[in-house]
Amino acid sequence: MEETAEGTKLWCGATAVMALMGGWRGRKTAVAGLAAVTVAQLVSNGVCKQVADRPRPRKEWFPHDEVEDRPDFSSFPSGHTAAAVAFTASVAPLCPLTGVLCVVPAAMVAVERVQSGAHSPSDVAAGAAIGLASAWLTRRAPHLILRHWLRP
């Protein structure tokens, strides 16, 4: 699952399928998902990891070789989880079936990040919170911006 989630490949692939096969509704949902993933990645990887600089969990805690392949930079928060949750939470209101289909892979990404030794549970929880906030923000931002600009 890690390889699929790496670089948001899974969510970009789902976006492409929705855009190509889902008609107007699919394209709208794809844009919402991609926007939320972009915001989540900017916040988690572009801001939080730079500020937090938290070490990864200790390698001795994980009795498998996967722990050797993990990145060296900050573990807080989980960018993979942030992207997975952002995508899922942003597409679910627009296309509930797609949202339901994304829940299992998103949860698997979160669990895998802890199981592989790349993140602690709090890193994943913070990534999930960033993902939810990103989905909310990208859904509400157009309304908030228009209301602010159109105010007399």
MARROPA-409986 format. One record per residue (C-alpha): residue number from 0; x, y, z; residue in one letter. Coordinates in Angstrom, 1 decimal. Layout:
N
+------+--------+--------+--------+------+
| resi |     c1 |     c2 |     c3 | resn |
+------+--------+--------+--------+------+
|  NUM |      X |      Y |      Z |    A |
...
+------+--------+--------+--------+------+
This chain:
152
+------+--------+--------+--------+------+
| resi |     c1 |     c2 |     c3 | resn |
+------+--------+--------+--------+------+
|    0 |    0.0 |    0.0 |    0.0 |    M |
|    1 |    2.9 |    2.4 |    0.8 |    E |
|    2 |    4.1 |    2.3 |   -2.8 |    E |
|    3 |    0.7 |    3.0 |   -4.1 |    T |
|    4 |    0.2 |    5.9 |   -1.7 |    A |
|    5 |    3.6 |    7.3 |   -2.3 |    E |
|    6 |    3.4 |   10.7 |   -3.9 |    G |
|    7 |   -0.4 |   10.5 |   -3.8 |    T |
|    8 |   -0.4 |    8.1 |   -6.8 |    K |
|    9 |   -3.5 |    6.4 |   -5.6 |    L |
|   10 |   -5.5 |    9.6 |   -5.2 |    W |
|   11 |   -4.3 |   11.0 |   -8.5 |    C |
|   12 |   -5.3 |    7.8 |  -10.2 |    G |
|   13 |   -8.8 |    8.0 |   -8.6 |    A |
|   14 |   -9.0 |   11.6 |   -9.7 |    T |
|   15 |   -8.2 |   10.6 |  -13.3 |    A |
|   16 |  -10.8 |    7.8 |  -13.4 |    V |
|   17 |  -13.5 |   10.2 |  -12.0 |    M |
|   18 |  -12.6 |   12.9 |  -14.4 |    A |
|   19 |  -12.6 |   10.6 |  -17.4 |    L |
|   20 |  -15.6 |    8.4 |  -16.6 |    M |
|   21 |  -17.8 |   10.4 |  -14.2 |    G |
|   22 |  -19.2 |   13.1 |  -16.5 |    G |
|   23 |  -19.7 |   16.6 |  -15.0 |    W |
|   24 |  -20.2 |   15.3 |  -11.5 |    R |
|   25 |  -17.0 |   13.2 |  -11.7 |    G |
|   26 |  -15.0 |   16.1 |  -12.9 |    R |
|   27 |  -16.3 |   18.3 |  -10.1 |    K |
|   28 |  -15.6 |   15.6 |   -7.5 |    T |
|   29 |  -12.1 |   15.0 |   -9.0 |    A |
|   30 |  -11.2 |   18.7 |   -8.7 |    V |
|   31 |  -12.4 |   18.8 |   -5.1 |    A |
|   32 |  -10.3 |   15.8 |   -4.3 |    G |
|   33 |   -7.2 |   17.1 |   -6.0 |    L |
|   34 |   -7.6 |   20.5 |   -4.4 |    A |
|   35 |   -7.9 |   19.0 |   -0.9 |    A |
|   36 |   -4.9 |   16.7 |   -1.4 |    V |
|   37 |   -2.9 |   19.7 |   -2.6 |    T |
|   38 |   -3.8 |   21.8 |    0.5 |    V |
|   39 |   -3.1 |   18.8 |    2.8 |    A |
|   40 |    0.3 |   18.2 |    1.2 |    Q |
|   41 |    1.3 |   21.8 |    1.4 |    L |
|   42 |    0.3 |   22.1 |    5.1 |    V |
|   43 |    1.7 |   18.7 |    6.2 |    S |
|   44 |    4.9 |   18.5 |    4.2 |    N |
|   45 |    5.5 |   22.1 |    3.3 |    G |
|   46 |    4.8 |   23.7 |    6.7 |    V |
|   47 |    4.4 |   21.3 |    9.6 |    C |
|   48 |    7.3 |   18.9 |    8.9 |    K |
|   49 |    9.6 |   21.9 |    8.6 |    Q |
|   50 |    8.4 |   23.4 |   11.9 |    V |
|   51 |    8.1 |   20.2 |   13.9 |    A |
|   52 |   11.3 |   18.3 |   13.0 |    D |
|   53 |   10.2 |   15.3 |   15.0 |    R |
|   54 |   12.3 |   12.1 |   14.8 |    P |
|   55 |   10.9 |    8.9 |   13.4 |    R |
|   56 |   10.0 |    6.1 |   15.9 |    P |
|   57 |   13.0 |    4.1 |   17.0 |    R |
|   58 |   14.1 |    1.4 |   14.6 |    K |
|   59 |   14.5 |   -1.1 |   17.4 |    E |
|   60 |   10.7 |   -1.1 |   18.0 |    W |
|   61 |   10.0 |   -2.7 |   14.6 |    F |
|   62 |   11.1 |   -6.3 |   14.0 |    P |
|   63 |   11.1 |   -6.1 |   10.2 |    H |
|   64 |   13.3 |   -4.7 |    7.4 |    D |
|   65 |   10.7 |   -2.1 |    6.2 |    E |
|   66 |   12.0 |    0.3 |    8.8 |    V |
|   67 |   15.3 |    0.6 |    7.0 |    E |
|   68 |   13.5 |    2.2 |    4.0 |    D |
|   69 |   11.8 |    5.1 |    5.8 |    R |
|   70 |   12.7 |    8.7 |    5.2 |    P |
|   71 |   15.1 |   10.6 |    7.4 |    D |
|   72 |   13.2 |   13.9 |    7.6 |    F |
|   73 |   10.6 |   14.8 |   10.2 |    S |
|   74 |    7.9 |   12.3 |   11.0 |    S |
|   75 |    5.2 |   14.8 |   12.2 |    F |
|   76 |    2.6 |   14.8 |   10.7 |    P |
|   77 |    2.0 |   11.9 |    8.3 |    S |
|   78 |    1.7 |   13.5 |    4.8 |    G |
|   79 |    0.4 |   10.2 |    3.4 |    H |
|   80 |   -2.4 |   10.1 |    5.9 |    T |
|   81 |   -3.2 |   13.8 |    5.4 |    A |
|   82 |   -3.6 |   13.2 |    1.6 |    A |
|   83 |   -5.7 |   10.0 |    2.0 |    A |
|   84 |   -8.1 |   11.6 |    4.5 |    V |
|   85 |   -8.3 |   14.9 |    2.6 |    A |
|   86 |   -9.2 |   13.1 |   -0.7 |    F |
|   87 |  -11.7 |   10.8 |    1.0 |    T |
|   88 |  -13.4 |   13.6 |    3.0 |    A |
|   89 |  -13.6 |   15.9 |    0.1 |    S |
|   90 |  -15.1 |   13.5 |   -2.4 |    V |
|   91 |  -17.6 |   11.8 |    0.0 |    A |
|   92 |  -20.1 |   14.8 |    0.1 |    P |
|   93 |  -20.1 |   15.1 |   -3.7 |    L |
|   94 |  -20.2 |   11.4 |   -4.5 |    C |
|   95 |  -21.0 |    9.2 |   -1.5 |    P |
|   96 |  -20.3 |    5.9 |   -3.3 |    L |
|   97 |  -16.8 |    7.1 |   -4.2 |    T |
|   98 |  -16.3 |    8.3 |   -0.6 |    G |
|   99 |  -17.2 |    4.9 |    0.8 |    V |
|  100 |  -14.9 |    3.2 |   -1.7 |    L |
|  101 |  -12.0 |    5.4 |   -0.5 |    C |
|  102 |  -12.5 |    4.8 |    3.2 |    V |
|  103 |  -10.8 |    1.4 |    3.2 |    V |
|  104 |   -7.6 |    2.4 |    1.3 |    P |
|  105 |   -7.4 |    5.6 |    3.3 |    A |
|  106 |   -7.5 |    3.6 |    6.6 |    A |
|  107 |   -5.0 |    1.1 |    5.2 |    M |
|  108 |   -2.6 |    4.0 |    4.4 |    V |
|  109 |   -2.9 |    5.3 |    8.0 |    A |
|  110 |   -2.4 |    1.9 |    9.6 |    V |
|  111 |    0.5 |    1.1 |    7.3 |    E |
|  112 |    2.4 |    4.3 |    8.2 |    R |
|  113 |    2.5 |    3.1 |   11.9 |    V |
|  114 |    3.0 |   -0.6 |   11.1 |    Q |
|  115 |    6.0 |    0.2 |    8.9 |    S |
|  116 |    7.7 |    2.3 |   11.6 |    G |
|  117 |    7.5 |    5.5 |    9.5 |    A |
|  118 |    5.2 |    7.3 |   12.0 |    H |
|  119 |    3.9 |    7.2 |   15.5 |    S |
|  120 |    0.1 |    7.0 |   16.0 |    P |
|  121 |    0.1 |   10.8 |   16.9 |    S |
|  122 |    1.8 |   11.6 |   13.6 |    D |
|  123 |   -1.1 |    9.7 |   11.8 |    V |
|  124 |   -3.7 |   11.4 |   14.0 |    A |
|  125 |   -2.3 |   14.8 |   13.1 |    A |
|  126 |   -2.2 |   13.9 |    9.4 |    G |
|  127 |   -5.9 |   12.8 |    9.6 |    A |
|  128 |   -6.8 |   16.1 |   11.3 |    A |
|  129 |   -4.9 |   18.1 |    8.6 |    I |
|  130 |   -6.7 |   16.0 |    5.9 |    G |
|  131 |  -10.1 |   16.8 |    7.4 |    L |
|  132 |   -9.3 |   20.5 |    7.7 |    A |
|  133 |   -8.1 |   20.6 |    4.2 |    S |
|  134 |  -11.2 |   19.0 |    2.8 |    A |
|  135 |  -13.4 |   21.4 |    4.8 |    W |
|  136 |  -11.3 |   24.4 |    3.7 |    L |
|  137 |  -11.3 |   23.6 |    0.0 |    T |
|  138 |  -15.1 |   23.0 |    0.2 |    R |
|  139 |  -15.8 |   26.2 |    2.1 |    R |
|  140 |  -13.1 |   28.5 |    0.7 |    A |
|  141 |  -15.0 |   29.6 |   -2.5 |    P |
|  142 |  -18.0 |   30.6 |   -0.4 |    H |
|  143 |  -15.9 |   32.4 |    2.2 |    L |
|  144 |  -13.9 |   34.3 |   -0.4 |    I |
|  145 |  -17.0 |   35.3 |   -2.3 |    L |
|  146 |  -18.8 |   36.4 |    0.8 |    R |
|  147 |  -15.8 |   38.4 |    2.0 |    H |
|  148 |  -15.2 |   40.1 |   -1.4 |    W |
|  149 |  -18.9 |   40.8 |   -2.1 |    L |
|  150 |  -19.5 |   42.4 |    1.3 |    R |
|  151 |  -20.4 |   46.1 |    1.0 |    P |
+------+--------+--------+--------+------+
